[in-house]
Amino acid sequence: MKIHGDLLPVRLPVSWISDSNNKIIIEYEKKFSKLERLLSIILKSPKTIKRPLDEMNSELWLLMDGNNDLNNIIEKMTNKFNEQIIPAEDRITVSILQFMELGLVTIVTDFDQVNWDIKLD
């Protein structure tokens, strides 16, 4: 899937914090099938996932605030991480698509479409 540069990747309303190293930790509910749900009850497993992000994905997460379109995010990430992120557009797009698959991010055409809180918990 290709994300056009003028679209806005935006965090969905999930719990997240910034740790002491400015890395983001996202916490969200696990999605279970019926069998998995039954096993989780029997095994008393956690119902949430805590997903710590690396430095680059933490920065990307913060930039997906509805104020930055994809082109702006790529420019800011390239300026911050230089050669480390090349090819920036490909790496950032893949990360955004992974966040979308997990149900943590969506794409909007205009910030006015965002009617949920995207702030730090």
C-alpha positions in Angstrom: 0.0 0.0 0.0 1.2 3.5 -0.9 0.5 6.4 1.4 0.4 9.8 -0.3 2.6 12.4 1.1 -0.2 14.9 1.8 -2.1 12.5 4.0 -2.0 12.7 7.8 -1.1 9.6 9.9 -2.7 10.1 13.3 -2.5 8.1 16.5 -5.7 6.4 17.6 -6.9 6.7 21.2 -4.7 4.2 22.9 -2.7 4.4 26.2 0.9 5.4 25.8 3.7 7.0 27.9 7.1 8.3 27.3 9.7 6.7 29.5 12.8 8.3 31.1 14.8 7.8 27.8 12.0 9.5 25.8 11.0 6.2 24.3 7.3 5.5 23.8 5.6 2.5 25.4 2.1 1.8 24.0 -0.4 -0.3 25.9 -3.4 -1.8 24.2 -5.8 -4.7 24.6 -5.0 -8.0 23.0 -7.4 -9.3 20.4 -8.3 -12.8 21.1 -10.1 -15.5 19.2 -12.7 -17.4 21.2 -10.2 -20.2 21.9 -7.5 -17.8 22.9 -9.9 -15.9 25.2 -10.7 -19.2 26.9 -7.1 -20.1 27.3 -6.2 -16.6 28.6 -8.9 -17.0 31.3 -7.6 -20.4 32.3 -4.0 -19.3 32.2 -4.7 -15.9 33.7 -2.6 -14.2 31.1 -2.5 -10.4 30.8 -5.3 -8.8 28.7 -3.1 -6.0 27.5 0.1 -5.7 25.5 2.8 -3.2 26.4 4.8 -2.4 23.3 8.0 -0.5 23.8 9.2 1.4 20.7 12.7 2.0 19.5 14.1 5.5 19.1 13.0 6.0 15.5 9.5 4.6 16.0 9.1 6.7 19.2 9.9 9.8 17.2 7.5 8.7 14.5 4.8 8.1 17.1 5.2 11.6 18.4 5.0 13.1 14.9 1.8 11.3 14.1 -0.2 14.0 16.0 -2.4 15.2 13.1 -0.2 18.2 12.5 2.3 16.5 10.2 1.5 15.1 6.8 3.7 12.2 5.6 6.0 14.5 3.6 6.6 16.6 6.7 7.2 13.5 8.9 9.7 12.1 6.3 11.6 15.5 6.3 11.7 15.7 10.1 12.8 12.1 10.5 15.5 12.4 7.8 16.8 15.6 9.5 17.0 13.9 12.9 18.3 10.4 11.9 20.2 11.2 8.7 21.8 8.0 7.1 20.3 5.8 9.9 16.8 6.0 8.4 17.7 5.9 4.6 15.5 5.0 2.6 13.3 7.2 4.8 10.1 7.1 2.9 10.1 3.3 2.6 11.0 2.8 6.3 8.5 5.3 7.6 5.7 4.0 5.4 6.3 0.4 6.5 6.2 1.5 10.2 3.0 3.4 9.7 1.4 0.5 7.9 2.5 -1.8 10.8 0.9 0.7 13.3 -2.3 0.6 11.2 -2.3 -3.2 11.2 -2.2 -3.2 15.0 -5.1 -0.7 15.1 -2.9 2.0 16.6 -2.9 4.6 13.8 -5.2 5.8 11.0 -4.8 8.0 8.0 -6.9 11.1 7.6 -7.0 13.8 4.9 -7.7 16.7 7.3 -7.1 17.1 11.0 -10.8 18.2 11.4 -11.6 14.5 11.0 -9.9 13.7 14.3 -12.5 13.7 17.1 -10.5 11.8 19.6 -7.7 12.7 22.1 -4.2 12.0 20.8 -2.3 13.5 23.7 0.1 11.8 26.0 -1.6 9.8 28.7 
